Amino acid sequence: MTQPPEPAPDATIIEGTAHNGKPCRVVDNTGTIPRGELEQLLEDLIRDKRFGLTALSATGSSEIRLGEPQFTHLQMGDDLYRFLLFPYEARLEAF
């Protein structure tokens, strides 16, 4: 299982509890997104049961690896961010 790297020193971190009772968090590595928007994102991810182990191939191969991060992008306001979803951490980085 891939572990997320350490957050940037000026990152904003919002912590919560996933649907299965385990701690989870949203990390804004840019430190620029308003706290309220990050709190709402965390609530949405918990509600949608997005935290926890997933079994998928991040490379499109037939190999399945548990807990591999999912990569996409996310728009917050007028800005576009790189969005990485690890098993119990959602990370936003500059795109």
Stockholm file with secondary structure:
# STOCKHOLM 1.0

chainA/1-95         MTQPPEPAPDATIIEGTAHNGKPCRVVDNTGTIPRGELEQLLEDLIRDKRFGLTALSATGSSEIRLGEPQFTHLQMGDDLYRFLLFPYEARLEAF
#=GR chainA/1-95 SS CCCCCCCCTTCEEEEEECTTSCEEEEEETTSCSCHHHHHHHHHHHHHTTCCSCCEECTTSSSCCEETCCEEEEEEETTEEEEEEEETTEEEEEEC
#=GC SS_cons        CCCCCCCCTTCEEEEEECTTSCEEEEEETTSCSCHHHHHHHHHHHHHTTCCSCCEECTTSSSCCEETCCEEEEEEETTEEEEEEEETTEEEEEEC
//
